[in-house]
């Protein structure tokens, strides 16, 4: 996994109980520069502390790590060290801030492990981002927003998705390394706020994901739920959280970025996956018996 430049043997983690063939990839949002512990570990080049923080997320059931170091110069300079430090001991995918595009040496050695998260669908810059991702074998998450067009419904999202897919085709970026993010947002109609109670417009987002899959089933979709999950209860288990994830999963979302520190939520997700596997096994047994 790590190659001759990273001889440290990866940490062996127990495989997650979640059925990865049927459920979206769970991406932990926790390695964020706004977290004081992350900031201190990065600026102090404390690799052991950084790995402990990452391991805390992976042990909850996360299957990938989102590394958000912001846009500041200091963090941008430290990005290669952060990625190399994490890649030395775990082989999970790393969803890394777009400043990684400015570090070709890191992309050259670890691009196959990295998903650039994220760039906008601005045609003035998206082509270059796609070419860099294609050159180094990296994945690319594209927010379905662009200057002059902030989607307010399914049609707007599909328009941007079609444009992004067309550009990916022309630049040679394989659709299997592309994630389209419909950008979960609150309902645009103020008259609906008293009904939605400020919750994200999950229905429109799920419908967009389903229709994007119809545009091309090879393209991936991703939704960021982390901030919303904190607002919906922190370390308590709100039924709305599971309902949102169920709708997105049914729509076919490929990855979700969420607050994996909510142990109650993660336990509920993993227990749901186990129950699904048991039901499937029982059904197969019944079918064979019949």
Rosetta blueprint (number, residue, H / E / L):
1 X L
2 X L
3 X L
4 X L
5 X L
6 X L
7 X L
8 X L
9 X L
10 X L
11 X L
12 X L
13 X L
14 X L
15 X L
16 X L
17 X L
18 X L
19 X L
20 X L
21 X L
22 X L
23 X L
24 X L
25 X E
26 X E
27 X E
28 X E
29 X E
30 X E
31 X E
32 X E
33 X L
34 X L
35 X L
36 X H
37 X H
38 X H
39 X H
40 X H
41 X H
42 X H
43 X H
44 X L
45 X L
46 X L
47 X H
48 X H
49 X H
50 X H
51 X H
52 X H
53 X H
54 X H
55 X H
56 X H
57 X H
58 X H
59 X L
60 X L
61 X L
62 X L
63 X L
64 X E
65 X E
66 X E
67 X E
68 X E
69 X L
70 X L
71 X L
72 X L
73 X H
74 X H
75 X H
76 X H
77 X H
78 X H
79 X H
80 X H
81 X H
82 X H
83 X H
84 X H
85 X H
86 X H
87 X H
88 X L
89 X L
90 X L
91 X L
92 X L
93 X E
94 X E
95 X E
96 X E
97 X L
98 X H
99 X H
100 X H
101 X H
102 X H
103 X L
104 X H
105 X H
106 X H
107 X H
108 X H
109 X H
110 X H
111 X H
112 X H
113 X H
114 X E
115 X E
116 X E
117 X E
118 X E
119 X E
120 X E
121 X L
122 X L
123 X H
124 X H
125 X H
126 X H
127 X H
128 X H
129 X H
130 X H
131 X H
132 X H
133 X H
134 X H
135 X H
136 X H
137 X L
138 X L
139 X E
140 X E
141 X E
142 X E
143 X E
144 X L
145 X E
146 X E
147 X L
148 X L
149 X E
150 X E
151 X L
152 X L
153 X L
154 X H
155 X H
156 X H
157 X H
158 X H
159 X H
160 X H
161 X H
162 X H
163 X H
164 X H
165 X H
166 X H
167 X H
168 X H
169 X H
170 X H
171 X H
172 X L
173 X L
174 X L
175 X H
176 X H
177 X H
178 X E
179 X E
180 X E
181 X E
182 X L
183 X L
184 X L
185 X L
186 X E
187 X L
188 X L
189 X L
190 X H
191 X H
192 X H
193 X H
194 X H
195 X H
196 X H
197 X L
198 X L
199 X L
200 X E
201 X L
202 X H
203 X H
204 X H
205 X H
206 X H
207 X H
208 X H
209 X H
210 X H
211 X H
212 X H
213 X H
214 X H
215 X H
216 X L
217 X L
218 X L
219 X L
220 X E
221 X E
222 X E
223 X E
224 X E
225 X L
226 X H
227 X H
228 X H
229 X H
230 X H
231 X H
232 X L
233 X L
234 X L
235 X L
236 X L
237 X L
238 X L
239 X H
240 X H
241 X H
242 X H
243 X H
244 X H
245 X H
246 X H
247 X H
248 X H
249 X H
250 X H
251 X H
252 X L
253 X L
254 X L
255 X E
256 X E
257 X E
258 X E
259 X L
260 X L
261 X L
262 X L
263 X H
264 X H
265 X H
266 X H
267 X H
268 X H
269 X H
270 X H
271 X H
272 X H
273 X H
274 X H
275 X H
276 X H
277 X H
278 X H
279 X H
280 X H
281 X H
282 X H
283 X H
284 X H
285 X H
286 X H
287 X H
288 X H
289 X H
290 X L
